């Protein structure tokens, strides 16, 4: 039985399955996952630690740090700070590690699409 991908050219003349299986695209996915998965896990651990401490250690979270500022308030505000820090770090990472590869792939596809 023949492979349907090689029997006919897809619309537009680009075999997107072949592109997805190409070494550059596989590298792009590997780099993306290598950043996103560990960062997501770290953030979720931090978030659930905050929720669990709030629920099961209220005396700890109620400890005053300065005036009416408690550990719970600082941890809660830390969630926002962490979110912005992760976003800025991802943008920095994507600009330097992901975008150059994706631009190469896009340029190849655009050249292939224009060629007769």
Residue pairs with C-beta under 8 A, 6 or more apart in sequence:
5 15
5 17
5 18
9 15
10 16
12 113
13 112
13 113
14 109
14 112
14 113
19 25
19 105
19 109
22 105
24 101
24 104
24 105
25 105
27 101
28 98
28 101
28 102
28 105
31 97
31 98
31 101
32 98
35 90
35 93
35 97
36 90
39 86
39 89
39 90
43 82
43 83
43 86
46 79
46 82
47 79
50 75
50 76
50 78
50 79
53 60
53 61
53 72
53 75
54 61
54 72
54 75
58 72
60 71
61 70
61 71
61 72
61 75
62 70
62 71
62 72
63 70
63 71
64 70
65 71
65 74
